[in-house]
Amino acid sequence: MTRSEELFSEAVKYIPGGVNSPVRAFGSIGSVPRFIKKGDMASIWDEDDREYIDYIGSWGPMILGHNHPAVLNAVIEYAKQGLSYGAATKIEVEMAKLVCAMVPSIEMVRMVNSGTEAVMSAIRTARGYTGRDKIIKFTGCYHGHSDGLLVKAGSGVMTAGVPDSLGVPKGYTKDTLSAEYNNLESVKAHFERCGEEIAAVIVEPVAANMGTVLPEEGFLQGLRELCTEYGALLIFDEVITGFRLQADGAQGYFGVTPDLTTFGKIIGAGMPVGAYGGRREVMEMVAPVGGVYQAGTLSGNPVAMAAGFAQLSILNSNPDYYVKLNQKGDSFFEGMKDIIKEAGLPWQVNHIGSLGSLFFTGEKVRDYESAKTSDTKAYADYCNYMLDHGIYIAPAQFEAMFISMAHLPAQLEQTLDVMRSYFCR
Ligand SMILES: *Cc1c(COP(=O)(O)O)cnc(C)c1O
């Protein structure tokens, strides 16, 4: 037995499924989680001292790699002063100013502790602002695990094969309307039927929780126009794309301005942080200014803020980092495509910047339906091979690969070599 297997046999006794988040389970690839004990730059090590090149990066936050000295020092310095006061601190002001400076659509921002909380709160704000109840979400988009959003969500829910969750009362989801990604007609149909009841459309501007699925030309712009026409708010869930595609996220990349934006992952640099923000008049709906209640004992925690602030500061002051990162992503994922072609396989590679997914299907993947045509057994076999050869990728088909600024060209090359040895056997 490996150390990971030993730990897992203990873990399942005390933690449901042995993991604190379902996406960490290796069940869908018929394996056992690798228990990770340390990371440095783009590498991680498991409890058996096996080294991996890390393409999860904590599901996105580690865009600078593990152990970035500036982030680490910020955490240490702040931790020495005290871990939490539940009171206002200077670093929160600095953080809010920086987020507003980086993302022009954001005039005010509220910090929370996770992406789930950010989305839940943004939706409450949109409902408070519009005085309407209904929201539109897209099949296969994941927006955290709050009750009203566990409707046709992607990610872990997708591979678990459970379309919805037990324990969610019907009343909590009756105002959640589903539409199809990249299909404006499916959105328009809802607006035409009950446009005056729709508070918001929430979308992952690049879907990354049914694998990576890019918005087609005109899709995001079309959502913007429909929302404006019907007086609904457009919410971009940039928990993955925020501070990843570029400093101002997918909204900057595609040139479409949402009313509200949610963040998570990168904004905390590995600490539990989420945030939601937007125009002043909308954000001033939030308590204690307005009547939309939202609170958090540990929100804006100084140590977490210090980590996030250090990371965002680096990203903000080095715009060339994004150019390099996105070039690295392009050449890596195009290299994957070449290998698939060389092997004579029909598999699809979707990618944008440092995000990408290999789908084991011959169909072009542009929405949930097409993503679902992937052969998850073939993915499982591939994934186990990659893990056994020191490449750490998501233990499930419907996730993205995350490249960080710390990935060295030699590591990306090595990864492609492993892929070639798998596909061109
Ligand atoms: C991860 C994710 C969330 C949820 O964030 P948590 O921090 O896990 O609660 C929400 N939306 C998107 C797009 C995500 O990828």
The ligand as a Gaussian input file, in Angstrom:
#p B3LYP/6-31G(d) Opt

LIG

0 1
 C      -15.019000      27.132000      -8.280000
 C      -16.154000      27.889000      -8.828000
 C      -17.164000      28.413000      -8.005000
 C      -17.255000      28.093000      -6.545000
 O      -16.174000      28.579000      -5.818000
 P      -15.834000      27.928000      -4.390000
 O      -14.722000      28.770000      -3.885000
 O      -15.464000      26.504000      -4.683000
 O      -17.055000      28.013000      -3.569000
 C      -18.105000      29.242000      -8.572000
 N      -18.082000      29.536000      -9.876000
 C      -17.139000      29.041000     -10.703000
 C      -17.146000      29.433000     -12.151000
 C      -16.165000      28.188000     -10.218000
 O      -15.254000      27.655000     -11.041000

